[in-house]
Amino acid sequence: MKVHISIPDKLLQKADGLARRTKRSRSALFTDAVREHLNRREPGKLTQAMGSAVAKIKSNARRILKKSEWR
């Protein structure tokens, strides 16, 4: 979807510089920036994802330890 927005010139210059340095398009840069901003505004989702990842790691570690000599 195309969207027209107004951005101060200096900010756009900095964004374009970052896009070039990271070899991404301006569109990709702004998409990532909005996604990151939304994730910060919805910390519950990030916390939930991290909790799920930690639970998987713990489960795998327990399974591996049960199979090993380190009981």
C-alpha positions as CSV (number, residue, x, y, z in Angstrom):
1,M,0.0,0.0,0.0
2,K,1.3,3.4,-0.8
3,V,1.1,6.2,1.8
4,H,2.0,9.9,1.5
5,I,3.5,11.4,4.6
6,S,5.4,14.6,5.5
7,I,8.8,14.3,7.1
8,P,11.2,17.1,8.0
9,D,14.0,17.4,5.4
10,K,16.8,16.7,8.0
11,L,15.1,13.6,9.3
12,L,14.6,12.3,5.7
13,Q,18.2,12.9,4.9
14,K,19.3,10.9,8.0
15,A,16.8,8.1,7.1
16,D,18.1,8.0,3.5
17,G,21.7,7.8,4.8
18,L,20.8,4.9,7.1
19,A,19.0,3.1,4.3
20,R,22.0,3.4,2.0
21,R,24.4,2.2,4.8
22,T,22.2,-0.8,5.6
23,K,21.5,-1.5,1.9
24,R,17.8,-1.3,2.3
25,S,15.2,0.7,0.5
26,R,13.6,3.8,2.1
27,S,10.3,1.8,2.2
28,A,11.9,-1.1,4.1
29,L,13.6,1.3,6.5
30,F,10.3,3.0,7.4
31,T,8.4,-0.3,7.5
32,D,10.9,-1.6,10.0
33,A,10.8,1.6,12.0
34,V,7.0,1.5,12.3
35,R,7.1,-2.2,13.2
36,E,9.6,-1.5,16.0
37,H,7.7,1.4,17.3
38,L,4.5,-0.6,17.5
39,N,6.3,-3.5,19.2
40,R,7.5,-1.0,21.9
41,R,3.9,0.3,22.3
42,E,2.7,-3.3,22.8
43,P,5.2,-4.7,25.2
44,G,2.9,-7.5,26.3
45,K,3.3,-9.2,22.9
46,L,7.1,-9.1,23.1
47,T,7.1,-10.3,26.7
48,Q,4.8,-13.2,25.8
49,A,7.1,-14.2,22.9
50,M,10.2,-14.0,25.0
51,G,8.4,-16.1,27.7
52,S,7.5,-18.7,25.1
53,A,11.1,-18.8,23.8
54,V,12.5,-19.2,27.4
55,A,10.0,-22.0,28.1
56,K,11.2,-23.9,25.0
57,I,14.8,-23.5,25.9
58,K,14.2,-24.8,29.4
59,S,12.2,-27.7,28.1
60,N,15.0,-28.7,25.7
61,A,17.7,-28.2,28.3
62,R,15.8,-30.5,30.7
63,R,15.4,-33.1,28.0
64,I,19.1,-33.0,27.1
65,L,20.2,-33.1,30.8
66,K,18.0,-36.2,31.4
67,K,19.8,-38.0,28.6
68,S,23.3,-36.9,29.7
69,E,25.5,-38.1,32.6
70,W,24.8,-34.8,34.5
71,R,21.7,-35.9,36.3
